């Protein structure tokens, strides 16, 4: 009975996302009205309840657009985001990406990594290549590169493992890097990156 209930909920939610995708694609004067259902997963104040769901408030605009594009094309697989993105045109995706990029990145209040974990993470960063070449010095990312600092630890961990086993296939370069990184180092990286509090240091509202 519980399984049937979960199945029904899943069907209902997927249908709602399809309706939302159609609504997002329609012309409305206020983009904020278009993205209301996004808060169901990503949080009304930008803090997702499910720690496997990423923060998108304050995420980099180019990165958000590319992910929507990849969800639409199927290059990035997700049972909820795929149907949502299917109804979007390029202009819709650009508008949605611009909207969320201008919101303030929330503080998830995740603790800083311990010294041992930070050392292990830094060792992994140094061994796999210059992560900061793309994600920048403080892992704030830029343009089409994701901000990692302060993201949910669970999401970071799951995502890096997905790149490693190629179940997430929309960035072959990341798959190569994660394949060269042990699961233990990936766990340390996720904890380290999640605990980075960079906004006050960078001096902006993101």
Residue pairs with C-beta under 8 A, 6 or more apart in sequence:
13 80
14 79
14 80
14 83
16 37
17 37
17 80
17 83
17 84
18 83
18 84
18 86
18 87
20 37
20 84
20 87
21 83
21 84
21 85
21 86
21 87
21 88
22 87
23 34
23 37
24 34
24 35
24 84
24 87
24 88
24 92
24 96
25 87
25 88
25 89
25 92
28 34
31 95
31 96
31 99
32 99
34 92
34 95
34 96
35 96
35 99
35 100
38 56
38 96
38 100
41 48
41 50
41 53
41 80
42 48
42 53
42 54
42 55
42 56
42 57
43 49
43 57
43 106
45 106
46 55
46 56
46 57
46 58
46 103
46 104
46 105
46 106
47 55
47 106
47 108
48 54
48 55
48 152
51 152
51 153
51 154
51 155
52 152
52 154
52 155
52 158
53 152
53 155
54 151
54 152
54 155
54 159
55 105
55 106
55 108
55 150
55 151
55 152
56 64
56 100
57 100
57 103
57 104
57 105
57 106
58 100
58 101
58 103
58 104
58 105
58 106
58 147
58 205
58 206
59 100
59 101
59 105
59 141
59 146
59 147
60 101
60 141
60 142
60 143
60 144
60 145
60 146
60 147
61 97
61 98
61 101
61 143
62 97
62 143
62 144
62 145
63 141
63 143
63 144
63 145
63 146
63 147
64 96
64 97
64 100
64 101
65 93
65 94
65 97
65 144
66 144
67 76
67 170
68 85
68 88
68 93
68 96
68 97
69 75
69 85
69 90
69 93
70 76
70 170
71 78
71 81
71 82
71 84
71 85
72 82
72 85
72 86
72 88
72 93
74 82
75 169
75 170
76 168
76 169
76 170
77 167
77 168
77 169
85 93
88 96
104 205
104 206
105 147
105 150
105 199
105 205
105 206
107 150
107 197
107 199
108 150
108 151
108 152
108 194
110 150
110 152
110 153
110 194
110 195
111 195
112 118
112 195
112 196
112 197
113 121
113 188
113 191
113 192
113 194
113 195
117 188
117 191
117 192
118 192
120 184
120 185
120 188
121 185
121 188
121 189
121 191
121 192
121 193
122 192
123 185
124 181
124 182
124 185
124 186
124 188
124 189
125 131
125 132
125 189
127 180
127 181
128 177
128 180
128 181
129 177
131 139
131 177
132 139
134 141
134 145
135 141
135 145
135 146
135 147
135 148
136 142
136 145
138 149
138 196
138 198
138 201
138 202
139 147
139 148
139 149
139 193
139 196
139 198
140 147
140 149
140 198
140 202
140 206
141 147
141 148
147 206
148 156
148 193
148 196
149 193
149 196
149 197
149 198
150 193
150 194
150 196
150 197
150 198
150 199
151 193
151 194
152 194
153 190
153 191
153 193
153 194
153 195
154 190
156 189
156 190
156 193
156 194
157 186
157 187
157 190
159 168
160 178
160 181
160 186
160 189
160 190
161 178
161 183
161 186
162 168
163 171
163 174
163 175
163 177
163 178
164 175
164 178
164 179
164 181
164 183
164 186
166 175
168 175
169 175
178 186
181 189
199 205
199 206
